[in-house]
Amino acid sequence: MATGAGAGATRRAAAVRAVPRSARPTQARNTTPRPGRWQFWIDRGGTFTDVVAVEDESGCFETLKLLSENPESYDDAAVEGIRRVLGLCQNDPIPAQSVSCVKMGTTVATNALLERKGEAKTLFVCTKGFRDVLKIGYQNRPKIFDRNIRKPDVLYSECYECDERVSVDGEVLRELDEEAVRRDLAAFKHEGGYDCCAIALLHGYRHTSHEERVGAIARELGYSQVSVSHETVPLVKLVGRGDTTVVDAYLSPILRRYVDKVERELPEGCDLQFMQSNGGLTSSRAFRGKDAILSGPAGGIVACAKTASECGHPKIVTFDMGGTSTDVAHYDAALGYERTYESVVAGVRVRAPMMDIHTVASGGGSVCRFDGNRFRVGPQSAGADPGPCSYRKGGPLTITDCNVMCGKIVPELFPSVFGPDQNEPLDAEAVTRKFRDLADEASALAGREMTPQECAQGFLSVAVDQMALAIKKISVQRGYDVTRGYTLLCFGGAGGQHACLVAQSLGIAKVFVHPLSGVLSAYGMGLADVIALKERTVEVPLSDGTFKDCALGPLEQLEREALGAVREQRPDADEAAVSLIRRLMVRYAGTDTAMALGCARGRTAGEVARDFHEAHRGQFGFALEGREVIVDTATVEAVWAGGGFSPAAAAAAAAAGG
């Protein structure tokens, strides 16, 4: 089994600066920050925050890893990482001349959604008679034999029904009662304490006048967050559109508070950009809740795609094992990024472009326990606080501790950043004690003697099986034979410890380990492009008669919108340097499965239909060539690569620095 970075990659890893608190000044102010002007690429994960810093002129290249939550030592890990690289004290202001830009991915929105810690009082505004539409949903029954079905709670806390109605053809069946809307929304705000609302009216994606008027009234009344469905997700299907609008309203306030907190610590006017779920960067002003759910993992996919292709690995399975979970994805350079346009995240339907990433709760911090019958790994995680047992905070046994027990992690070679003063090594003795107790319990029930090492290895086997199953779901189950021509690209803090076991389980012959694999998601922030993605429902039959006006027409309009969005974020962007990727989502009449097809200028309806039949046959094994074909959605992606590093340039910087 081959491992390594491959041709053209970095010859040596950048030095990892794990600076204990006691090793840097805490009393005297450092008035002479480190010279140079730096770019900071940051991935704020659930357990660790990774920082990659590059000095613009010299190419000096450094990496840093901090606990995401460490309230005894600092308020925010991302800002603390910037200060440590610059040699500043904890509360020192960050000089404007020291920071070129900050590109960041964050799990703030993800964690808020998973833990239901978004805006507690979110008001959902809908058409009268549809107050329960999001609770009812699509009436899916994923566990058909379950006698105790527990539906996830909706994110909004109250629903207001507008007395209005517009038909699918745009006929106003009932005029909007603006006086009643103003009176009732004012009562919700002043008496109910609501400051955040999501508006999704029937057929509002196409006929927007009523939504526009309700949204304007809410803003006039002083609602700080107003998410309107035709602006948030202008697509057909009330359930998915409504859920996504509610998600945006629910997450955007907490996301905005975090962005504001970071901006206050940075110099005024600092170029702060955030990674979106679709794999592109956006300005801090345009960063919204619905686009932030996979902000961190998306950076890893970008880095994998760009570095693997350069190093001669066009077909890869990405394997990102962090502290809380493992993210896996499929990438083929010939096909580009795989995105999903409708997902279920934490029990909530989200219709927004996202990297197609499958997550399983097996990370370095996944809790290992014996339930009296078998070994279990996850889904609970020890997180950063208290962290694994070996972190000296009284945490439970985790996958990290299993590797300590088996000798795969050597405390003497691990950064000594634990304990009250962050200067002690991993606590191997505590791990051994806990595994000895667990082995005694398991031995008594199993009827045979089990050693602590056997127990640790058993937990590792369970974790490897869970991760291999996740990879099969995004590869083998979709018709990709990973045993032929594929490379497992492993990264994340815990990826290297398990990559060969996972590859062996799947029959993958090659493992690609980038020198910066421990901070690859942060590295991807620097390689990413600025992306604006616009989409619109079309819903017309694919024919020569409708293709020009009803399919190509919306694409032209979306091109202008996407270009405008890029120019608004990056006024310095040369329009000639912005590439436009046009796609049509196409499906058979009477089905719900739409496939994304490229639609470059000059394409005809017949060519799009032929490509669709071929793509459908390739993925599902059959094509219904006699069935009517529907153009479901038009999408345009505007990509500006002017602000991103190339993998070759970044690799050269890494080889020269640190």
C-alpha positions as CSV (number, residue, x, y, z in Angstrom):
1,M,0.0,0.0,0.0
2,A,1.5,3.3,-1.1
3,T,1.5,6.3,1.1
4,G,2.9,9.8,0.6
5,A,2.3,13.1,-1.0
6,G,3.2,12.2,-4.6
7,A,5.1,14.2,-7.2
8,G,5.0,17.9,-7.0
9,A,3.9,18.0,-3.4
10,T,5.6,19.6,-0.5
11,R,8.8,17.8,0.4
12,R,8.5,18.5,4.1
13,A,5.7,19.6,6.4
14,A,5.7,23.0,7.9
15,A,6.6,23.1,11.5
16,V,3.7,22.9,13.9
17,R,3.8,25.6,16.5
18,A,2.1,24.2,19.6
19,V,3.0,27.0,22.1
20,P,2.0,26.3,25.7
21,R,0.5,29.1,27.6
22,S,3.5,29.3,29.9
23,A,5.9,29.7,27.0
24,R,4.5,33.0,25.9
25,P,4.3,36.4,27.7
26,T,1.1,36.9,29.7
27,Q,2.0,40.0,31.7
28,A,4.2,42.4,29.7
29,R,2.7,43.8,26.5
30,N,4.5,42.9,23.3
31,T,4.7,46.3,21.5
32,T,6.7,44.9,18.6
33,P,4.6,42.3,16.8
34,R,6.3,39.9,14.4
35,P,7.3,41.7,11.2
36,G,5.6,41.1,7.8
37,R,2.1,41.0,6.5
38,W,0.3,37.7,7.0
39,Q,-2.6,35.8,5.5
40,F,-4.5,33.6,8.0
41,W,-6.5,30.5,6.9
42,I,-8.5,29.1,9.8
43,D,-10.8,26.1,10.3
44,R,-12.7,26.3,13.6
45,G,-13.7,22.7,14.3
46,G,-15.7,21.1,17.1
47,T,-12.6,20.0,19.0
48,F,-9.6,21.8,17.5
49,T,-9.1,25.1,15.6
50,D,-6.4,24.9,12.9
51,V,-4.5,27.9,11.7
52,V,-2.3,28.2,8.6
53,A,-0.4,31.5,8.3
54,V,1.5,32.6,5.2
55,E,3.7,35.8,5.1
56,D,3.0,37.6,1.8
57,E,6.5,38.6,0.8
58,S,8.8,36.0,2.2
59,G,6.5,33.0,1.9
60,C,7.1,32.0,5.5
61,F,4.6,29.3,6.3
62,E,3.4,28.2,9.7
63,T,0.7,26.1,11.2
64,L,-0.9,26.1,14.6
65,K,-3.5,23.9,16.4
66,L,-5.5,25.1,19.4
67,L,-8.4,23.7,21.4
68,S,-11.6,25.3,20.1
69,E,-13.0,25.7,23.6
70,N,-10.5,26.6,26.3
71,P,-12.2,29.3,28.4
72,E,-9.5,29.3,31.0
73,S,-7.0,30.5,28.5
74,Y,-8.7,32.5,25.8
75,D,-12.1,33.7,24.5
76,D,-11.9,32.7,20.9
77,A,-9.4,30.2,19.4
78,A,-9.3,31.8,15.9
79,V,-8.3,35.2,17.3
80,E,-5.9,33.6,19.8
81,G,-4.2,31.8,16.9
82,I,-3.6,35.0,15.0
83,R,-2.2,36.6,18.1
84,R,0.2,33.7,18.8
85,V,1.5,33.7,15.2
86,L,2.2,37.4,15.5
87,G,3.8,37.1,18.9
88,L,1.2,39.2,20.7
89,C,-0.1,38.9,24.2
90,Q,-3.7,37.8,24.9
91,N,-5.4,41.2,24.9
92,D,-3.0,43.0,22.5
93,P,-4.7,44.8,19.6
94,I,-3.9,43.2,16.2
95,P,-2.0,45.8,14.1
96,A,-3.6,46.5,10.7
97,Q,-0.3,46.3,8.9
98,S,0.2,42.7,10.1
99,V,-2.9,41.1,8.6
100,S,-3.4,40.8,4.9
101,C,-6.6,38.8,5.0
102,V,-8.4,36.2,7.1
103,K,-10.2,33.2,5.4
104,M,-12.2,31.1,7.8
105,G,-14.5,28.1,8.1
106,T,-16.5,27.6,11.2
107,T,-18.8,25.1,12.8
108,V,-20.7,27.7,14.8
109,A,-23.9,27.2,12.6
110,T,-23.5,23.5,12.5
111,N,-23.2,23.1,16.3
112,A,-26.2,25.5,16.8
113,L,-28.3,23.4,14.5
114,L,-27.2,20.1,16.1
115,E,-27.7,21.3,19.6
116,R,-30.8,23.5,18.8
117,K,-29.0,26.6,20.2
118,G,-29.9,29.1,17.4
119,E,-32.4,32.0,17.9
120,A,-34.8,30.7,20.5
121,K,-37.7,33.0,19.4
122,T,-38.1,32.6,15.6
123,L,-41.4,33.4,14.1
124,F,-42.6,31.5,11.0
125,V,-44.9,33.5,8.7
126,C,-47.0,31.5,6.2
127,T,-50.2,31.5,4.2
128,K,-53.4,31.1,6.2
129,G,-54.3,27.4,6.5
130,F,-50.7,26.1,6.3
131,R,-49.4,26.6,9.8
132,D,-48.5,22.9,10.2
133,V,-47.0,22.4,6.8
134,L,-43.4,22.1,8.1
135,K,-44.5,19.8,10.9
136,I,-46.3,17.5,8.4
137,G,-43.4,17.7,5.9
138,Y,-43.4,15.1,3.1
139,Q,-44.9,12.4,5.4
140,N,-41.8,10.3,5.0
141,R,-41.5,7.2,7.2
142,P,-37.9,6.2,7.2
143,K,-38.5,3.7,10.0
144,I,-41.7,2.1,8.8
145,F,-41.9,-0.5,11.6
146,D,-41.1,1.9,14.4
147,R,-43.9,2.0,16.9
148,N,-42.6,5.0,18.7
149,I,-41.8,7.6,16.1
150,R,-40.1,10.7,17.4
151,K,-40.2,13.6,14.9
152,P,-37.5,16.3,15.3
153,D,-38.8,19.5,16.7
154,V,-39.3,22.4,14.3
155,L,-36.9,25.3,14.7
156,Y,-39.5,28.1,15.0
157,S,-41.3,28.7,18.2
158,E,-44.5,30.3,16.8
159,C,-46.4,30.5,13.5
160,Y,-48.3,33.4,12.2
161,E,-50.8,32.9,9.3
162,C,-51.2,35.7,6.8
163,D,-54.7,36.1,5.4
164,E,-53.6,36.0,1.7
165,R,-53.6,33.6,-1.2
166,V,-52.0,33.6,-4.7
167,S,-52.6,30.9,-7.2
168,V,-49.8,29.0,-9.0
169,D,-50.6,31.2,-12.1
170,G,-50.2,34.4,-10.2
171,E,-53.9,35.2,-9.8
172,V,-54.5,37.0,-6.4
173,L,-57.3,34.9,-4.8
174,R,-57.2,36.9,-1.6
175,E,-55.5,40.3,-1.2
176,L,-52.9,40.7,1.6
177,D,-54.4,42.5,4.6
178,E,-51.4,44.7,5.3
179,E,-53.0,46.4,8.3
180,A,-53.6,43.1,10.1
181,V,-50.1,41.9,9.3
182,R,-48.6,45.1,10.7
183,R,-50.7,44.9,13.8
184,D,-50.0,41.3,14.5
185,L,-46.3,41.4,13.7
186,A,-46.0,44.4,16.0
187,A,-47.7,42.4,18.8
188,F,-45.3,39.4,18.3
189,K,-42.3,41.8,18.5
190,H,-43.3,44.0,21.4
191,E,-45.4,41.6,23.5
192,G,-43.9,38.3,22.5
193,G,-40.3,39.4,22.3
194,Y,-39.7,38.1,18.8
195,D,-36.9,39.7,16.8
196,C,-36.4,37.1,14.1
197,C,-38.9,36.0,11.4
198,A,-39.0,33.6,8.4
199,I,-41.5,34.4,5.7
200,A,-42.6,31.6,3.2
201,L,-45.9,32.1,1.5
202,L,-47.7,29.7,-1.0
203,H,-46.1,30.1,-4.5
204,G,-44.0,32.9,-3.1
205,Y,-40.9,31.7,-5.0
206,R,-42.5,32.7,-8.3
207,H,-45.0,35.4,-7.4
208,T,-43.2,37.5,-4.9
209,S,-45.3,40.7,-4.2
210,H,-47.0,39.5,-1.0
211,E,-43.7,38.2,0.5
212,E,-42.0,41.5,-0.4
213,R,-44.7,43.5,1.4
214,V,-44.7,41.3,4.5
215,G,-40.9,41.4,4.6
216,A,-40.9,45.2,4.3
217,I,-43.4,45.5,7.1
218,A,-41.3,43.3,9.4
219,R,-38.2,45.4,8.7
220,E,-40.1,48.6,9.3
221,L,-41.2,47.2,12.7
222,G,-37.5,46.6,13.6
223,Y,-37.1,42.9,13.3
224,S,-33.3,42.4,13.2
225,Q,-33.4,39.2,11.1
226,V,-35.9,38.9,8.3
227,S,-35.5,35.9,6.0
228,V,-37.8,35.9,2.9
229,S,-38.1,32.7,0.9
230,H,-37.9,34.1,-2.6
231,E,-34.6,35.8,-1.6
232,T,-33.3,32.9,0.4
233,V,-34.2,30.0,-1.8
234,P,-36.3,30.9,-4.9
235,L,-37.3,27.3,-5.6
236,V,-40.6,25.3,-5.9
237,K,-41.9,23.1,-3.1
238,L,-43.2,24.9,0.0
239,V,-41.9,22.4,2.5
240,G,-38.2,22.6,1.5
241,R,-38.4,26.3,0.8
242,G,-40.0,27.0,4.1
243,D,-37.6,24.8,6.1
244,T,-34.6,26.5,4.5
245,T,-36.0,30.0,5.2
246,V,-36.6,29.0,8.8
247,V,-33.0,27.6,9.1
248,D,-31.6,30.8,7.7
249,A,-33.6,32.9,10.2
250,Y,-32.7,30.6,13.0
251,L,-29.0,30.4,12.4
252,S,-28.1,33.8,10.9
253,P,-28.4,35.8,14.2
254,I,-26.0,33.6,16.1
255,L,-23.7,33.5,13.1
256,R,-23.7,37.3,12.8
257,R,-22.9,37.6,16.5
258,Y,-19.9,35.4,16.0
259,V,-18.8,37.2,12.9
260,D,-19.1,40.6,14.7
261,K,-17.1,39.2,17.6
262,V,-14.2,38.2,15.3
263,E,-14.4,41.5,13.4
264,R,-14.2,43.5,16.6
265,E,-10.8,41.8,17.4
266,L,-9.4,42.3,13.9
267,P,-8.2,45.6,12.6
268,E,-10.8,47.9,11.1
269,G,-11.3,47.2,7.4
270,C,-9.6,43.8,7.5
271,D,-10.5,41.5,4.6
272,L,-12.5,38.8,6.4
273,Q,-14.0,35.9,4.3
274,F,-15.9,32.8,5.3
275,M,-16.2,29.4,3.6
276,Q,-19.7,28.5,2.4
277,S,-21.2,25.0,2.3
278,N,-20.9,25.0,-1.5
279,G,-17.0,25.2,-1.4
280,G,-16.6,28.9,-2.1
281,L,-15.6,31.9,-0.1
282,T,-17.8,34.8,0.6
283,S,-17.4,38.1,2.4
284,S,-18.3,38.3,6.1
285,R,-21.2,40.6,5.1
286,A,-22.8,38.1,2.8
287,F,-22.3,35.0,5.1
288,R,-25.7,33.6,5.9
289,G,-27.0,30.8,8.1
290,K,-28.3,28.5,5.4
291,D,-24.8,28.6,3.7
292,A,-22.8,27.9,6.8
293,I,-23.9,24.4,7.8
294,L,-20.9,22.7,6.2
295,S,-18.5,25.7,6.3
296,G,-15.6,23.8,7.9
297,P,-15.7,20.4,6.1
298,A,-16.1,22.2,2.7
299,G,-12.6,23.6,3.0
300,G,-11.2,20.1,3.3
301,I,-12.8,19.0,0.0
302,V,-11.4,22.0,-1.8
303,A,-7.9,21.3,-0.5
304,C,-8.2,17.6,-1.4
305,A,-9.5,18.3,-4.9
306,K,-6.8,20.8,-5.7
307,T,-3.8,19.0,-4.2
308,A,-4.7,15.5,-5.3
309,S,-5.2,16.5,-9.0
310,E,-1.9,18.3,-9.0
311,C,-0.1,15.2,-7.6
312,G,-1.6,12.8,-10.1
313,H,-4.6,11.4,-8.2
314,P,-7.7,12.4,-10.3
315,K,-10.1,10.0,-8.5
316,I,-10.1,10.2,-4.7
317,V,-12.2,9.3,-1.7
318,T,-11.6,12.0,1.0
319,F,-11.3,10.8,4.6
320,D,-11.4,13.6,7.1
321,M,-11.2,12.2,10.6
322,G,-11.3,14.9,13.2
323,G,-12.0,15.1,16.9
324,T,-15.8,14.8,16.8
325,S,-16.7,13.0,13.6
326,T,-15.4,11.7,10.3
327,D,-16.4,13.3,7.0
328,V,-16.1,11.4,3.7
329,A,-16.7,12.4,0.1
330,H,-16.1,11.3,-3.5
331,Y,-14.3,13.4,-6.0
332,D,-13.5,12.8,-9.7
333,A,-11.5,15.6,-11.4
334,A,-13.4,14.9,-14.7
335,L,-16.8,15.5,-13.0
336,G,-15.8,18.4,-10.6
337,Y,-17.3,18.9,-7.1
338,E,-20.2,16.8,-6.2
339,R,-22.9,18.9,-4.6
340,T,-26.3,18.1,-3.1
341,Y,-29.1,20.6,-3.5
342,E,-31.5,19.2,-0.9
343,S,-30.2,17.6,2.3
344,V,-31.5,16.6,5.7
345,V,-29.2,18.0,8.5
346,A,-30.0,17.3,12.1
347,G,-33.5,16.3,11.1
348,V,-34.1,19.6,9.2
349,R,-34.6,19.8,5.4
350,V,-32.3,22.3,3.8
351,R,-32.5,23.3,0.1
352,A,-29.1,24.9,-0.5
353,P,-26.1,23.9,-2.5
354,M,-23.7,21.9,-0.3
355,M,-20.7,19.8,-0.8
356,D,-21.9,16.2,-0.9
357,I,-20.3,15.0,2.4
358,H,-21.3,12.1,4.5
359,T,-20.6,12.3,8.2
360,V,-20.3,9.5,10.7
361,A,-19.8,10.0,14.5
362,S,-16.4,8.3,14.7
363,G,-13.8,10.9,15.6
364,G,-10.7,11.0,17.8
365,G,-13.0,12.2,20.6
366,S,-15.8,9.7,20.1
367,V,-16.7,8.1,23.4
368,C,-16.0,4.4,23.7
369,R,-18.2,2.4,26.1
370,F,-19.1,-1.2,26.8
371,D,-22.9,-1.6,27.2
372,G,-22.7,-5.1,28.7
373,N,-23.1,-6.9,25.4
374,R,-20.8,-5.2,22.9
375,F,-18.3,-2.4,22.3
376,R,-19.8,0.9,21.1
377,V,-18.2,4.0,19.6
378,G,-20.0,7.3,19.5
379,P,-22.2,9.1,18.6
380,Q,-21.3,11.0,21.8
381,S,-18.1,13.0,21.7
382,A,-15.9,14.2,24.5
383,G,-15.2,17.4,22.5
384,A,-12.5,19.8,23.5
385,D,-13.7,20.2,27.1
386,P,-13.2,17.8,28.9
387,G,-11.8,16.0,25.9
388,P,-10.4,12.4,26.0
389,C,-9.3,10.8,29.2
390,S,-5.6,11.4,28.3
391,Y,-6.2,15.2,28.1
392,R,-6.0,15.5,31.9
393,K,-9.5,17.0,32.4
394,G,-11.3,13.9,33.6
395,G,-12.8,13.0,30.3
396,P,-14.1,9.5,29.2
397,L,-12.3,6.9,27.1
398,T,-12.2,7.8,23.4
399,I,-10.7,6.6,20.2
400,T,-7.7,8.8,20.9
401,D,-7.2,6.9,24.2
402,C,-7.5,3.6,22.3
403,N,-4.5,4.7,20.2
404,V,-2.6,5.7,23.3
405,M,-3.3,2.3,24.8
406,C,-2.2,0.4,21.7
407,G,1.0,2.5,21.3
408,K,-0.1,4.3,18.1
409,I,0.2,7.6,19.9
410,V,3.3,8.1,22.0
411,P,2.9,10.7,24.7
412,E,6.5,11.7,24.6
413,L,6.2,12.6,20.9
414,F,2.8,14.4,21.3
415,P,2.7,18.2,22.1
416,S,2.8,18.8,25.8
417,V,-0.1,21.2,25.9
418,F,-2.3,19.7,28.6
419,G,-2.8,20.2,32.3
420,P,-3.6,23.5,34.2
421,D,-0.6,25.3,32.7
422,Q,-0.8,23.6,29.3
423,N,2.7,22.2,29.6
424,E,2.1,18.5,30.5
425,P,2.1,15.4,28.1
426,L,-0.8,13.1,27.5
427,D,-1.8,11.1,30.7
428,A,-1.1,7.5,29.6
429,E,-1.5,6.2,33.2
430,A,-5.1,7.4,33.5
431,V,-5.9,5.7,30.2
432,T,-4.3,2.4,31.4
433,R,-6.3,2.5,34.6
434,K,-9.6,3.1,32.8
435,F,-9.0,0.4,30.2
436,R,-8.0,-2.1,33.0
437,D,-11.3,-1.5,34.7
438,L,-13.2,-1.9,31.5
439,A,-11.3,-5.1,30.6
440,D,-12.2,-6.6,34.0
441,E,-15.9,-5.8,33.4
442,A,-15.8,-7.2,29.8
443,S,-13.8,-10.3,30.9
444,A,-16.4,-11.2,33.6
445,L,-19.2,-11.0,31.0
446,A,-17.4,-12.6,28.2
447,G,-16.2,-15.6,30.2
448,R,-12.6,-15.2,29.1
449,E,-9.7,-13.0,30.0
450,M,-9.4,-9.8,28.0
451,T,-6.5,-7.5,28.2
452,P,-6.7,-3.6,28.1
453,Q,-5.0,-3.7,24.7
454,E,-7.6,-6.1,23.3
455,C,-10.4,-3.9,24.4
456,A,-8.8,-0.8,22.8
457,Q,-8.2,-2.7,19.6
458,G,-11.9,-3.9,19.7
459,F,-13.1,-0.3,19.8
460,L,-10.8,0.7,17.0
461,S,-12.2,-2.1,14.8
462,V,-15.7,-0.9,15.5
463,A,-14.7,2.7,14.5
464,V,-13.0,1.5,11.3
465,D,-16.1,-0.5,10.3
466,Q,-18.3,2.6,10.8
467,M,-16.0,4.7,8.7
468,A,-15.7,2.2,5.9
469,L,-19.5,1.9,5.8
470,A,-19.7,5.7,5.4
471,I,-17.3,5.5,2.4
472,K,-19.4,2.8,0.8
473,K,-22.5,4.9,0.9
474,I,-20.9,7.7,-1.1
475,S,-19.0,5.4,-3.5
476,V,-20.0,1.8,-4.0
477,Q,-23.7,2.5,-3.5
478,R,-23.6,5.1,-6.3
479,G,-21.8,2.8,-8.8
480,Y,-18.2,3.9,-8.2
481,D,-15.7,1.0,-7.9
482,V,-13.1,2.3,-5.4
483,T,-10.8,-0.7,-5.9
484,R,-10.0,0.6,-9.4
485,G,-7.9,3.7,-9.8
486,Y,-9.0,5.4,-6.6
487,T,-6.8,6.9,-3.9
488,L,-7.9,7.4,-0.2
489,L,-6.9,11.0,0.7
490,C,-6.6,11.1,4.4
491,F,-6.5,14.2,6.5
492,G,-7.7,15.6,9.8
493,G,-6.0,15.3,13.2
494,A,-6.8,11.6,13.5
495,G,-6.9,10.5,9.9
496,G,-3.3,9.2,9.6
497,Q,-3.8,6.7,12.5
498,H,-6.6,4.9,10.7
499,A,-6.2,5.5,7.0
500,C,-4.4,2.2,6.2
501,L,-7.0,0.2,8.2
502,V,-9.9,1.9,6.3
503,A,-8.2,1.5,2.9
504,Q,-7.5,-2.2,3.6
505,S,-11.1,-2.7,4.5
506,L,-12.3,-1.2,1.3
507,G,-9.7,-2.6,-1.1
508,I,-8.2,0.7,-1.9
509,A,-4.5,0.3,-2.9
510,K,-3.2,3.8,-2.5
511,V,-3.3,6.3,0.4
512,F,-2.4,9.9,-0.1
513,V,-1.1,11.8,2.9
514,H,-0.4,15.4,2.4
515,P,2.3,17.0,4.6
516,L,-0.3,19.4,6.0
517,S,-2.9,16.7,6.5
518,G,-3.4,17.7,10.1
519,V,-4.6,21.1,9.1
520,L,-5.8,20.4,5.5
521,S,-9.3,22.0,6.0
522,A,-7.6,25.2,7.1
523,Y,-5.2,24.9,4.1
524,G,-8.2,24.6,1.8
525,M,-9.5,28.0,2.9
526,G,-6.4,29.6,1.3
527,L,-6.8,27.6,-2.0
528,A,-10.6,28.3,-2.3
529,D,-12.1,30.6,-4.8
530,V,-14.8,33.3,-4.3
531,I,-18.0,31.7,-5.5
532,A,-21.5,33.2,-6.0
533,L,-24.1,30.5,-6.8
534,K,-27.6,31.6,-8.1
535,E,-30.5,29.3,-8.9
536,R,-34.1,29.6,-10.0
537,T,-37.0,27.2,-10.6
538,V,-37.9,26.7,-14.3
539,E,-40.3,23.8,-14.4
540,V,-40.8,23.5,-18.2
541,P,-40.8,20.6,-20.6
542,L,-37.5,20.2,-22.5
543,S,-38.2,21.0,-26.1
544,D,-36.9,23.1,-28.9
545,G,-39.9,25.5,-28.6
546,T,-39.4,26.2,-24.8
547,F,-35.6,25.8,-24.5
548,K,-34.5,29.3,-25.6
549,D,-36.9,31.5,-23.6
550,C,-37.7,29.2,-20.6
551,A,-34.3,27.6,-20.0
552,L,-31.6,29.7,-21.6
553,G,-33.4,33.0,-20.7
554,P,-33.2,32.3,-16.9
555,L,-29.5,31.2,-17.3
556,E,-28.7,34.6,-18.8
557,Q,-30.5,36.4,-16.0
558,L,-28.7,34.3,-13.4
559,E,-25.4,35.0,-15.0
560,R,-25.9,38.7,-14.4
561,E,-27.0,38.1,-10.8
562,A,-24.0,35.9,-10.1
563,L,-21.5,38.4,-11.6
564,G,-23.1,41.2,-9.6
565,A,-22.8,39.2,-6.4
566,V,-19.0,38.6,-7.1
567,R,-18.4,42.3,-7.9
568,E,-20.3,43.3,-4.7
569,Q,-18.0,41.1,-2.6
570,R,-14.8,41.8,-4.5
571,P,-14.8,45.2,-6.2
572,D,-11.3,44.5,-7.4
573,A,-12.4,41.4,-9.3
574,D,-11.7,41.6,-13.1
575,E,-14.9,40.4,-14.8
576,A,-12.7,38.7,-17.5
577,A,-11.2,36.6,-14.7
578,V,-14.6,35.4,-13.4
579,S,-15.6,32.0,-14.9
580,L,-19.3,31.2,-15.3
581,I,-20.6,27.6,-14.9
582,R,-24.1,27.1,-16.2
583,R,-26.1,24.0,-15.2
584,L,-29.7,22.7,-15.7
585,M,-31.3,20.3,-13.2
586,V,-33.2,17.9,-15.4
587,R,-35.6,15.0,-14.5
588,Y,-38.2,12.8,-16.1
589,A,-41.8,13.9,-15.9
590,G,-43.5,12.2,-12.9
591,T,-40.3,11.8,-10.9
592,D,-38.4,13.8,-8.3
593,T,-34.8,12.9,-9.1
594,A,-33.2,15.7,-11.0
595,M,-29.7,15.5,-12.3
596,A,-27.3,18.4,-12.9
597,L,-26.1,18.8,-16.5
598,G,-23.7,21.4,-17.8
599,C,-25.2,23.8,-20.3
600,A,-22.5,25.8,-22.0
601,R,-23.4,28.4,-24.6
602,G,-24.5,27.0,-27.9
603,R,-26.1,23.9,-26.4
604,T,-29.4,22.7,-27.9
605,A,-32.4,21.0,-26.3
606,G,-31.6,17.8,-28.1
607,E,-28.1,17.7,-26.8
608,V,-29.2,18.3,-23.2
609,A,-31.8,15.5,-23.5
610,R,-29.2,13.1,-24.9
611,D,-26.8,13.9,-22.1
612,F,-29.5,13.4,-19.5
613,H,-30.5,9.9,-20.8
614,E,-26.8,8.9,-20.8
615,A,-26.3,10.2,-17.3
616,H,-29.5,8.6,-16.0
617,R,-28.5,5.3,-17.5
618,G,-25.0,5.5,-16.0
619,Q,-26.2,6.2,-12.5
620,F,-29.4,4.1,-12.3
621,G,-28.8,1.5,-15.0
622,F,-31.8,2.5,-17.2
623,A,-33.2,5.4,-19.3
624,L,-36.8,6.3,-20.1
625,E,-36.2,7.7,-23.6
626,G,-39.9,7.8,-24.4
627,R,-40.7,9.8,-21.3
628,E,-41.1,13.6,-21.3
629,V,-38.1,15.4,-19.8
630,I,-38.5,18.4,-17.5
631,V,-36.1,21.2,-16.9
632,D,-36.5,21.6,-13.2
633,T,-34.0,24.3,-12.1
634,A,-31.4,26.6,-13.7
635,T,-28.2,27.4,-11.8
636,V,-25.2,29.6,-12.5
637,E,-22.0,29.5,-10.5
638,A,-19.6,32.5,-10.8
639,V,-16.1,31.7,-9.7
640,W,-13.3,34.2,-9.1
641,A,-9.9,32.6,-8.5
642,G,-8.0,35.9,-8.0
643,G,-7.8,35.7,-4.3
644,G,-6.8,32.1,-3.8
645,F,-3.3,30.4,-3.7
646,S,-2.5,27.7,-6.2
647,P,-1.5,24.4,-4.6
648,A,1.9,24.7,-6.2
649,A,2.5,28.2,-4.8
650,A,1.3,27.1,-1.4
651,A,3.4,24.0,-1.4
652,A,6.5,26.0,-2.3
653,A,5.7,28.4,0.5
654,A,5.3,25.5,3.0
655,A,8.6,24.0,1.8
656,A,10.4,27.3,2.3
657,G,8.9,28.3,5.6
658,G,8.5,26.9,9.1
